[in-house]
Amino acid sequence: MIVTMSGEVHVQIHGLLSAHAVCSCGWCGGRRHLKASAEYDAWEHALRTPCSVSFPLINPCAATTVVG
């Protein structure tokens, strides 16, 4: 029996000009200046593996607000 690990991928924002895609299967994308590039990494990971894209794609719990 073959067991494939699947997870749910989302984008985490770490302040201004810093975001990356993360999956619950353990995969982590590289840091990106553009949020759209991190979103692309998340979709690409979901297409290449049995993982799915979370909804919403941008995780509101992981997002940080910039004050000032």
CYANA upper distance limits for C-alpha pairs under 8 A (distance plus 0.5 A):
  4 THR  CA     50 PRO  CA      8.07
  5 MET  CA     25 CYS  CA      7.06
  5 MET  CA     50 PRO  CA      7.90
  5 MET  CA     51 CYS  CA      8.41
  6 SER  CA     24 SER  CA      8.45
  6 SER  CA     25 CYS  CA      6.44
  6 SER  CA     49 THR  CA      7.93
  6 SER  CA     50 PRO  CA      5.75
  6 SER  CA     51 CYS  CA      5.04
  6 SER  CA     52 SER  CA      8.09
  7 GLY  CA     23 CYS  CA      6.60
  7 GLY  CA     24 SER  CA      5.37
  7 GLY  CA     25 CYS  CA      5.25
  7 GLY  CA     50 PRO  CA      8.04
  7 GLY  CA     51 CYS  CA      5.15
  7 GLY  CA     52 SER  CA      6.88
  8 GLU  CA     23 CYS  CA      5.93
  8 GLU  CA     24 SER  CA      6.03
  8 GLU  CA     25 CYS  CA      7.80
  8 GLU  CA     51 CYS  CA      6.06
  8 GLU  CA     52 SER  CA      5.43
  8 GLU  CA     53 VAL  CA      6.07
  8 GLU  CA     54 SER  CA      6.14
  9 VAL  CA     21 ALA  CA      7.33
  9 VAL  CA     22 VAL  CA      6.06
  9 VAL  CA     23 CYS  CA      4.48
  9 VAL  CA     24 SER  CA      6.96
  9 VAL  CA     42 ALA  CA      6.55
  9 VAL  CA     45 HIS  CA      8.38
  9 VAL  CA     46 ALA  CA      7.58
  9 VAL  CA     51 CYS  CA      7.44
  9 VAL  CA     52 SER  CA      6.75
  9 VAL  CA     53 VAL  CA      5.54
  9 VAL  CA     54 SER  CA      6.23
  9 VAL  CA     57 LEU  CA      8.21
 10 HIS  CA     21 ALA  CA      6.13
 10 HIS  CA     22 VAL  CA      6.09
 10 HIS  CA     23 CYS  CA      6.84
 10 HIS  CA     39 GLU  CA      8.39
 10 HIS  CA     42 ALA  CA      6.90
 10 HIS  CA     53 VAL  CA      6.96
 10 HIS  CA     54 SER  CA      6.13
 10 HIS  CA     56 PRO  CA      8.37
 10 HIS  CA     57 LEU  CA      5.54
 10 HIS  CA     58 ILE  CA      6.48
 10 HIS  CA     59 ASN  CA      6.73
 11 VAL  CA     19 ALA  CA      7.40
 11 VAL  CA     20 HIS  CA      6.16
 11 VAL  CA     21 ALA  CA      4.78
 11 VAL  CA     22 VAL  CA      6.61
 11 VAL  CA     38 ALA  CA      6.95
 11 VAL  CA     39 GLU  CA      6.87
 11 VAL  CA     42 ALA  CA      7.48
 11 VAL  CA     57 LEU  CA      6.56
 11 VAL  CA     58 ILE  CA      5.38
 11 VAL  CA     59 ASN  CA      6.51
 12 GLN  CA     19 ALA  CA      6.14
 12 GLN  CA     20 HIS  CA      6.09
 12 GLN  CA     21 ALA  CA      6.64
 12 GLN  CA     22 VAL  CA      7.58
 12 GLN  CA     58 ILE  CA      6.92
 12 GLN  CA     59 ASN  CA      6.47
 12 GLN  CA     62 ALA  CA      5.94
 12 GLN  CA     63 ALA  CA      6.58
 13 ILE  CA     18 SER  CA      6.67
 13 ILE  CA     19 ALA  CA      4.83
 13 ILE  CA     20 HIS  CA      7.23
 13 ILE  CA     35 LYS  CA      8.10
 13 ILE  CA     58 ILE  CA      8.30
 13 ILE  CA     62 ALA  CA      6.95
 13 ILE  CA     63 ALA  CA      5.36
 13 ILE  CA     64 THR  CA      7.03
 14 HIS  CA     18 SER  CA      5.73
 14 HIS  CA     19 ALA  CA      6.06
 14 HIS  CA     62 ALA  CA      8.35
 14 HIS  CA     63 ALA  CA      7.08
 14 HIS  CA     64 THR  CA      6.69
 15 GLY  CA     19 ALA  CA      8.13
 15 GLY  CA     63 ALA  CA      8.24
 15 GLY  CA     64 THR  CA      6.41
 15 GLY  CA     65 THR  CA      7.48
 15 GLY  CA     66 VAL  CA      7.02
 16 LEU  CA     66 VAL  CA      7.77
 17 LEU  CA     32 ARG  CA      7.78
 17 LEU  CA     33 HIS  CA      4.92
 17 LEU  CA     34 LEU  CA      6.54
 17 LEU  CA     35 LYS  CA      8.03
 18 SER  CA     31 ARG  CA      6.80
 18 SER  CA     32 ARG  CA      6.13
 18 SER  CA     33 HIS  CA      5.49
 18 SER  CA     34 LEU  CA      7.51
 18 SER  CA     35 LYS  CA      7.94
 19 ALA  CA     31 ARG  CA      6.17
 19 ALA  CA     32 ARG  CA      5.82
 19 ALA  CA     33 HIS  CA      7.06
 19 ALA  CA     34 LEU  CA      7.50
 19 ALA  CA     35 LYS  CA      6.24
 19 ALA  CA     38 ALA  CA      6.67
 20 HIS  CA     28 CYS  CA      7.99
 20 HIS  CA     29 GLY  CA      6.16
 20 HIS  CA     30 GLY  CA      6.32
 20 HIS  CA     31 ARG  CA      5.39
 20 HIS  CA     32 ARG  CA      6.43
 20 HIS  CA     35 LYS  CA      8.14
 20 HIS  CA     38 ALA  CA      5.49
 20 HIS  CA     39 GLU  CA      8.45
 21 ALA  CA     28 CYS  CA      6.49
 21 ALA  CA     29 GLY  CA      5.49
 21 ALA  CA     30 GLY  CA      7.86
 21 ALA  CA     38 ALA  CA      5.93
 21 ALA  CA     39 GLU  CA      7.32
 21 ALA  CA     41 ASP  CA      6.86
 21 ALA  CA     42 ALA  CA      5.86
 22 VAL  CA     26 GLY  CA      8.04
 22 VAL  CA     27 TRP  CA      6.56
 22 VAL  CA     28 CYS  CA      5.03
 22 VAL  CA     29 GLY  CA      6.68
 22 VAL  CA     42 ALA  CA      7.88
 23 CYS  CA     27 TRP  CA      5.73
 23 CYS  CA     28 CYS  CA      6.79
 23 CYS  CA     51 CYS  CA      8.47
 25 CYS  CA     51 CYS  CA      8.26
 29 GLY  CA     38 ALA  CA      7.98
 29 GLY  CA     41 ASP  CA      7.11
 29 GLY  CA     42 ALA  CA      8.21
 30 GLY  CA     38 ALA  CA      8.42
 31 ARG  CA     38 ALA  CA      8.10
 32 ARG  CA     37 SER  CA      6.82
 32 ARG  CA     38 ALA  CA      6.50
 33 HIS  CA     37 SER  CA      8.17
 34 LEU  CA     38 ALA  CA      7.33
 35 LYS  CA     39 GLU  CA      6.78
 36 ALA  CA     40 TYR  CA      6.69
 37 SER  CA     41 ASP  CA      6.81
 38 ALA  CA     42 ALA  CA      6.81
 39 GLU  CA     43 TRP  CA      6.82
 39 GLU  CA     57 LEU  CA      8.02
 40 TYR  CA     44 GLU  CA      6.55
 41 ASP  CA     45 HIS  CA      6.62
 42 ALA  CA     46 ALA  CA      6.76
 42 ALA  CA     53 VAL  CA      7.63
 43 TRP  CA     47 LEU  CA      6.71
 43 TRP  CA     53 VAL  CA      7.27
 44 GLU  CA     48 ARG  CA      6.77
 45 HIS  CA     49 THR  CA      6.62
 45 HIS  CA     51 CYS  CA      7.98
 46 ALA  CA     50 PRO  CA      7.11
 46 ALA  CA     51 CYS  CA      5.51
 46 ALA  CA     52 SER  CA      5.79
 46 ALA  CA     53 VAL  CA      6.65
 47 LEU  CA     51 CYS  CA      8.21
 53 VAL  CA     57 LEU  CA      7.16
 58 ILE  CA     63 ALA  CA      8.25
 59 ASN  CA     63 ALA  CA      6.89
